[in-house]
Structure formats: C-alpha cells, structure tokens
Amino acid sequence: MQVATGALAKRRPSSAPTPLMEAYAHFRLDRQAINCSKATMLTYEYTLGAFLRWVAREHPEVRRFEDMDVVVVRQYRAEMAERPGLHGKTLTPETLSGADRSMRTFFRWAVAEGYPVAPRILQMPKVRVPWKEPTLFHINQLRSILAAATRSGRRRRWQCGSWSARACGERS
C-alpha cells in the first residue's frame, strides 16, 4: 500500500484528491497487483506523478478524465521537451519517449477501466527517438582498450569465449 499512496502523499494535505489522482492511485495499485518491478513503479511515479502534478498546477480545472483534452497533453509534452533536466541540458529523446510510454500505458489502462479518455489523446504520435550512430574507434584507441583489458585479465576471458575457444583448440 505504501507504493500506491506515494503519489498522493505529495499533495497538500488540505486538498481532497481529484478523481484523476484517485484513478492514478488505482492504476498504481493495479500495476502493483500484477507484480510490476520496483523500477517500473518508480518510473511511473517519476513520469506520471510529475505529469499529474503539472496538470494540477497549470490546469486546476482539469480534475477528471472528462476535463482533459489533447491540448493539455500536447502542452505538457512540449514543455517537457524544452525544460532542462538534472544537468541543465534538455531531456534526451529516450527520456521523453519513456515518459510518453508511461502516459500511454496510463491512458490505455484508464480506457480499459471505463474512464472517458479523449480518443485523440490515444492517437497522438509517439515521441521520435533518432537512430544513434555507433561509436567508431580508431585502431590506436582499440589497441589501448585491449591493452587495458589485458592488464586487468579480462581479455583472456573474452578471447576464450565458447566460439573463440573452439577456434583456438581450447575447451571451455
């Protein structure tokens, strides 16, 4: 029960929970009941909790799913994409995508539970994550990496993996 009430504890104690926050508490209980990992629960708190606190602060008129429209969600996503993260830089596309996935999960759960979620919220495009090019090393960089691995004894274990051990005539 501690996990489910974590988001509600951050509210001001004088205000009554909104139907939206109560639905979020039920969502967390449901996720806890299907044995989501602690990391997943913390991700929901970090992403959905922040979203719902932002809604309560910026759009106090939004108290239920019926009050929330696609404009509110778009505005949050736009502000999230522009705000600085912990290190002063804008949030990475991977972070934005993770928050988007959490929100989508919450809204799909709400629809399955019978809450009236605006269909346009569910049809919003996903956050794009650009394809990252692999890091290319110069041959001298690779030599220094392998030399460091040899000094630590890790290269021998790496070379004697199952495929290379057979090629070297060794048994694993």
C-alpha positions in Angstrom: 0.0 0.0 0.0 3.0 2.3 0.5 3.8 2.4 -3.2 0.2 3.2 -4.2 -0.1 6.1 -1.7 3.3 7.6 -2.6 1.9 10.0 -5.2 -1.0 11.1 -3.1 1.3 11.9 -0.2 3.0 14.7 -2.2 -0.2 16.6 -2.4 -1.1 19.3 0.1 -2.9 17.6 2.9 -5.7 20.2 3.0 -7.0 19.5 -0.6 -9.2 16.5 -1.4 -7.8 14.1 -4.1 -9.1 14.8 -7.5 -10.8 11.9 -9.4 -7.8 12.0 -11.7 -5.4 11.4 -8.8 -7.6 8.7 -7.4 -7.6 7.0 -10.8 -3.8 7.2 -10.7 -3.7 5.6 -7.3 -5.9 2.8 -8.6 -3.6 2.5 -11.6 -0.6 2.1 -9.3 -2.4 -0.5 -7.2 -3.3 -2.4 -10.3 0.3 -2.3 -11.5 1.5 -3.4 -8.1 -1.0 -6.3 -8.2 0.4 -7.6 -11.5 3.8 -7.6 -9.9 5.5 -4.7 -11.8 9.1 -4.3 -10.7 10.1 -1.6 -8.2 11.9 0.2 -11.0 8.8 0.3 -13.1 6.8 1.7 -10.2 9.4 4.4 -9.7 9.3 5.2 -13.4 5.5 5.7 -13.1 6.0 7.9 -10.1 8.6 10.0 -11.8 6.7 10.4 -15.1 3.0 10.1 -14.3 3.3 11.7 -10.9 5.1 14.7 -12.5 2.5 14.9 -15.2 -0.4 14.9 -12.8 1.3 17.4 -10.5 1.9 19.6 -13.5 -1.8 19.3 -14.6 -2.9 20.2 -11.0 -0.6 23.3 -11.0 -1.1 24.5 -14.6 -4.6 23.4 -15.3 -6.5 23.3 -12.0 -9.8 23.0 -13.9 -8.8 19.5 -15.1 -9.9 17.3 -12.3 -11.3 14.3 -14.2 -10.6 12.5 -17.4 -13.6 14.2 -19.0 -11.9 17.6 -18.4 -8.6 16.6 -20.1 -8.2 17.1 -23.8 -5.4 16.5 -26.2 -4.3 20.2 -25.9 -3.3 19.7 -22.2 -1.2 16.6 -23.1 0.4 18.3 -26.0 1.3 21.3 -23.9 2.9 19.1 -21.3 4.9 17.2 -23.9 6.1 20.5 -25.5 7.1 21.9 -22.1 8.9 18.7 -21.2 10.9 18.7 -24.4 12.1 22.3 -23.7 12.8 22.2 -19.9 16.2 21.4 -18.6 16.9 18.1 -16.9 19.1 17.4 -13.9 22.4 18.6 -15.6 21.0 21.7 -17.2 20.6 20.2 -20.6 17.2 19.5 -22.3 15.9 16.0 -21.7 17.1 13.3 -24.1 14.7 11.8 -26.7 15.0 8.5 -24.8 13.8 10.2 -21.6 10.9 11.9 -23.4 10.0 8.6 -25.1 10.0 6.8 -21.7 7.6 9.4 -20.2 5.4 9.1 -23.3 5.2 5.3 -22.9 4.2 5.7 -19.3 1.5 8.2 -20.1 0.2 5.9 -22.9 0.1 3.0 -20.6 -1.9 5.0 -18.0 -4.4 6.3 -20.6 -4.8 2.8 -22.1 -5.4 1.4 -18.6 -8.0 4.2 -18.0 -9.9 3.3 -21.2 -9.8 -0.4 -20.2 -11.2 0.5 -16.8 -14.0 2.5 -18.3 -12.8 6.1 -17.8 -13.7 8.5 -20.5 -10.4 9.3 -22.1 -10.4 11.6 -25.2 -9.7 9.4 -28.2 -7.3 12.0 -29.7 -5.0 11.5 -26.7 -4.6 7.8 -27.5 -4.0 8.7 -31.2 -1.2 11.1 -30.5 2.1 10.2 -32.3 4.8 8.7 -30.3 7.9 10.7 -29.4 10.6 10.1 -32.0 13.9 8.8 -30.9 16.6 9.3 -33.5 18.8 6.4 -34.5 22.2 6.7 -32.9 25.3 6.0 -34.9 27.6 3.5 -33.3 30.8 4.9 -31.7 33.7 4.3 -34.1 37.2 3.9 -32.7 40.5 4.5 -34.3 42.8 1.5 -34.4 45.0 3.1 -31.8 42.1 3.6 -29.5 41.1 -0.1 -29.9 44.7 -1.1 -29.1 44.7 0.9 -25.9 41.4 -0.5 -24.9 42.6 -4.1 -25.5 45.9 -3.3 -23.7 43.9 -2.1 -20.6 41.8 -5.2 -20.8 44.9 -7.4 -21.0 46.4 -5.8 -17.9 43.2 -6.4 -15.9 42.9 -10.0 -17.1 39.6 -9.6 -18.9 40.9 -10.0 -22.4 41.8 -13.7 -21.7 38.3 -14.5 -20.6 36.9 -12.6 -23.5 39.1 -14.4 -26.0 38.3 -17.8 -24.5 34.6 -17.5 -25.1 32.8 -20.5 -26.5 33.3 -19.6 -30.2 36.9 -18.5 -29.9 37.9 -21.3 -27.6 37.0 -23.8 -30.2 38.9 -21.9 -32.8 41.9 -21.9 -30.5 41.6 -25.6 -29.8 40.8 -25.0 -26.1 37.9 -26.5 -24.2 35.6 -24.4 -22.2 
